[in-house]
C-alpha cells in the first residue's frame, strides 16, 4: 500500500498552469456554493495547456446557468464555449472596428 498524501509546497513552486488551475478551482468551488451574478475573467486560460483549456471551457458552460461570464481570451477552445463573441479588429493601420457575433445566428448562416 502506498502513501497518497503529498507534501505541502509553497505556491511559488508551481508552474503557471498549476497556479491558474489552483486559482480557478478555488473560484469555481465558491461559485458552486454561492453563485455570483457576474464573473469577469481576463486571460485566465492563457497559462493552461489544451486539455485543461477544454476543461476550463466546460466548467464555464456548466456554471453559466447561474453566473454570466465575461471572458477575455485569445484561445479558440475558450471562445467556442461562448454564446456571444465580441472583438476588435484592425483591418487597416489606425482603423479599429468592433465586431460582435451570436453563435446561434452564425450557425444558421453557415448552414444555409
C-alpha angles and dihedrals in degrees: 000000000000130000112252094188115110128209115252114250136194110260090233088070092063123095120250091259092049091050091050092049091049092050094044091047091055092046094048092045088056090050090051089056098039117004120216120217092233138024124183116198119186113199090326089149096050098099094043124104120234098269093048091047088057090050090048091053092047091051092051090051091049092051095042093091090070103023132044110223125207106192124186108202147142092205116111094206090057092045090053089063092059129100092205131027124202125182149155123236132185107210091170127025109273094008111103122187128194117224131193131185133182105207096213090057091045090054090053091050092047093051095052 
